[in-house]
Amino acid sequence: MDIQAQWAVVIDSGAEQAVQLLPNGQLALPSSDGRMVLVDAATGQLQWAGGLPSRIGSLDILELDNATMLASYTQTGIDVWDLADPNAPAAHHVELNHQTSTPLTLGDGALFALGSQTAQFLVGRELVLVDIPVPAVPAGVREQKAIAVDHTGWLEIDQTNTPTHAALAGLPEGARIEDARVLGPDLLAARWQTPEGSVLTAHALPDGAVIGQVPVRGSGQPPLASPSGVAWVWDDVLITAADVTSLEQYTEEGTSAFRAEVVTDTEVWGHAGQGPARLPLDTRQLQLDDPDAQLPVATLDNSLAFIVATKLEDTILHALAMQSPSPAPSDNGGDS
């Protein structure tokens, strides 16, 4: 990467995890002067500013009542800003019925799993409460319906709390559902317990066709997603609409397997052993980086990488040009 920043901005101290690249090419970040701002990721130009909530969760762009909104999903509810106002006041907060939840945020909005087989999701500007039938697990939201998965298929639950069941193809024999996620409007992933161990499957929606399956250990961590929803990593498995690939195969001699930490629209960034590395989505050849290199929080069109660094008392987001050629690919654990 180029050591000369294309642009840089001071952000709120300790707010690295809150910097998020949105599908529309904007970067959302908490500014040093206490605002929630959106900047053009390519130029750093300020495009919108709003009041900063006490906590920033997973961010999303929503269309509510014919208005474009910025939403932040947290364990306690949703903060919503109207993007039509260039200097929006404090966000409107929509509180959950329970004190805490597990927000599942990779579908069409967020499904808040409340425990005790119940969940809430946003319809218009109100949260709707639905039941998740036993033994199903909540998976997300698709087309304004809650999605759940049981031992034989998937369920759509509408705002009247009416479930509709459909089959999933290619399930492992003797499988019992452990966890599931709607990854996009046409993609569902599920982890199953089988007599031989855990297995992750991916399915096309709405027909339920199986895309692939991979044995996994089950990390308990939520999936990582690319900004535009073209790739995901869950339980050390790379998932796209076309295939599923275990990251365990990308192992350097004498080191642990590649572990993903950031997923962009063009590559997966992480560490192979103690060293930073990236896996381009097109070539699937692991690229090893300088041991002292820092992973980006996001990248834009394979041209800019966004790095957060501290200088004196300031926390600064830098946009650095990504240079070619790339480092030489590893042999993915093969003979040299």
QUITA-V967272 format. One record per run of one state. SS is the DSSP state (@ for helix, = for strand, . for the rest). FROM is the first residue (numbers start at 1). TO is the last residue. If there is no record, write none. Layout:
((SS;FROM;TO) (SS;FROM;TO))
//
This chain:
((.;1;4) (=;5;11) (.;12;15) (@;16;18) (.;19;19) (=;20;21) (.;22;25) (=;26;31) (.;32;34) (=;35;40) (.;41;45) (=;46;51) (.;52;57) (=;58;64) (.;65;66) (=;67;74) (.;75;76) (=;77;82) (.;83;86) (=;87;88) (.;89;91) (=;92;95) (.;96;101) (=;102;104) (.;105;110) (=;111;115) (.;116;117) (=;118;123) (.;124;125) (=;126;131) (.;132;136) (=;137;142) (.;143;144) (=;145;149) (.;150;152) (=;153;157) (.;158;162) (=;163;167) (.;168;175) (=;176;184) (.;185;186) (=;187;194) (.;195;196) (=;197;204) (.;205;209) (=;210;216) (.;217;223) (=;224;225) (.;226;231) (=;232;234) (.;235;236) (=;237;239) (.;240;243) (=;244;246) (@;247;249) (.;250;250) (=;251;251) (.;252;256) (=;257;263) (.;264;266) (=;267;272) (.;273;274) (=;275;280) (.;281;285) (=;286;288) (.;289;297) (=;298;300) (.;301;303) (=;304;311) (.;312;313) (=;314;321) (.;322;328) (=;329;329) (.;330;336))
//
